[in-house]
Amino acid sequence: MVRVLFALFIFFSVTLAQAEEVVLGMSQNEVAITATFDGSNILVFGAIKRDSPIPNTPLHVIISIAGPSKPVVVRRKEQRFGIWVNKDTVEVDAAPSFYAIATTGSFQEVLSETEDLRHKVSINRAIRSVGAPMDVSNAQSFSDALIRIRREQGLYQSLEGTVALDQQTLFLTTIKMPANLTEGEYRTRIFLTREGKVLNQFETSIDVRKVGLERFL
């Protein structure tokens, strides 16, 4: 009897977890880089499939697009005798070449800190920096500097409140991908959340490649 109840509990838990699922579409899953390429707008849209009535608590949608991750060397400069010189150097283990995150509301509202730590959704969590030299103080400032620079270049984007959600069923957003993209596979994730907790996750990818003469060169 105990085994039967335990099995029923597992089945019921899985059913609840899959009660709301993402059905996704995109305007394109490939981006071709040519000599005249000046960026691209990616339209991400979809619907939520349900097996039960819509709960009373608000549903939120998070959409992230991440370019290929590579190690990055970040240097801190200081002025000595009127000349800027490198003082400290930290290698960030892995940082996405491009990262955009769009949400239906403020990030703190749509995802809890625990869930962000688990799924690594925010820009800070998407960057992996395991350690720094012992003689370097405030190593986190190097990651912060990398984020600031790439924000200024349009490579890191926080698009809070830009995902439109109609009747807690249909969602839509547009993400601008700049001209200075790195070739590779761009991981695209969509999360459904309620009260800061992830209910369902869908993942696909966008292929970014040079074509024509640019590919040959």
N, C-alpha and C positions, 0 to 999 in steps of 0.2 A: 504493500500500500504506500509506503514511504517512497519507494522508487517511482511509482506511478505519479504521485504528487509532484515529485522532483522533476520528472519528465514534462509534466503539464506546465510547471512553472517556467522551465526553459523555453518551451514552445510559446507560451504566452509572452515572455520577455522578448523573444525574437520577433514575434508578430508586432508588438508595440514599437520595436526599434525600426521596423520596416513599414510602419503605418503611413509615413510620408517619404516619398522618393523623388529625386530630381529626374526630369526628362529634359535633356538639353539640346539646344541648337546653337550654331554659330554662323555668322555671315560668311566666314571662310576659315579653313583649317590649314592654309598655306599662305605665306607671305613671300613674294619674289622681290629680291633686291636688285635693282638695275641702276644705271648711271644717273637716272633722273628720279630715283626713289627719294621722297621727302617725308616718309612716314606713312602710317596706315591706321585707319580706324577699324577696330574689331568690334562687331556687334555681337554681344552674348545674350541669348534669350532662352527661355525655357518655361517649363510648367512643373507643378508639383502634383504627383499622382498619389491619391489617397485610397485607403481601404476602410476609412472610418470618417465620421464628421470632423469638421475643423475644430480644434480645441479653442478654448476662450483666450488663452495666453497668446500674445502676438508672435507671429513667425518672422524670422529674419533670414536674409540671404547674404552670403559672403562669396565674392568671386575674386580669385587671385590668378595672376599669370606670372610665371617665373621663367626667366631666361636661363641658359646654361650657367652653372656655378663653377667658379675657378678660384684658386688662391689669389690674394691681392696683397701686395706689399704697401703698407701705409707708413709714410715718414713724417716725423714732426720736425719742423724747422725752427731755428731761433737766430736772432740777429747778433752777430759778433763783429765788433769793429766796423759796423756799417754794412756787413755782408751777411746774407741769409745762407746758413749752412744747415745740413742735416744733423739733428741731435739724436733722436731715438727712432728706431725702426721696429715695426711689429708686422708679422705676416698673419693676415686673416685667413683661416684655413679654407673657407669656402664662402663666396658671396655671389648671389645671382647677378648676371650681367644686366638684367632688367627685372623689375618687380613692381607690379601694380596690384593694389587691393581695393576693391570696390564693395561697399556695404549699403544696406538699407537704412542704417542709422549710425550713431556714433560707435566707434569700435568697442568702447567699454560696455556699451549697452548690448551689443550683439554677441560678444564672446567673452567668457570669463578668463581670468589669468591662467587657471588650471588647464582649460581646454586649449588655450593658446600655446601653453608649454607642451601639451601633448601633440598637437597637430602642426605647430610651428607656422602660424598663419601671418602674424604681424611681421613687418620689415625687420625689426630687431631680432625676432626669433628665426627668421629665414637666413640670417647671417650666422655662420658657425666660426667661432674663434675660441679654440680650446685653451690656449695659454699664451703667455707673453714672457719675454726675458725678465728675469728677476730684478734687473736694475732699472726696468721701465715702470714709472709710476702712472697710475690711472690709465690702465690698458684699455678700459672701456671707451675712453675718449677717442681712440683710434678708429673703432667701429663707428662711433658717432660722427666722426669727421668723414668717413667713407660714405655714410648715409647722406650727410649734408651735401657733399659734392655731387653725388649721383642724383639727388633731388634737383639740384640746380641744373643738371644736364637733362632733366626730364626722364631719367632712367628709373628712378624710384618714385612711385606715385601712391599717395594715400587719398582715396576718393570716397570719403565718408558721405553717406546719404545720397549716393548717385545711382543706386539700384532701385528702379521703380518696381513695386510689388502691388499687383492689382488683385483684390479680393483674396489675398493670401494664397494665390494660385498661379498667376502668371508673373514672371519677372523679366526685366530688360535693363541692359546698361551698355554703354559704349566706352571702350578703352582706347586711348590714343597711344599708338606705338611709334616712337620717334624714328628719325632717319638713321641714327647711329646705333643700329641694332647689331648684335653679335649673331652669327649664323648658329643654327642648332635647333634643338627641340625645346619648345616653350611649354612647360607644364602648366596646365589649366585646371584649377580645382574650384568646385562649387560646394558650399556648405549650407545646409539648412540648420538653423538653431532656434531654440526657444529657451528663454530665461538664461541665456549665456551658454547653454549646453548644445553640443553637436548632435543632431538627430540623424542626419544622413549626409553622405559625401559622394560626389561624382567627380571623376577625373578623366581628362582627355588631354590632347596636345595640339600645338600649332607648330608647323614646320616652317622655319625661316631659312631661306637659301638664296644665294646669289645665282643669277641666271644670265644666259647670253655671254657677251664679251667679258663681263665682270667675273663670271665663273671661270672662263678660259684664262684670264690674267691671274 
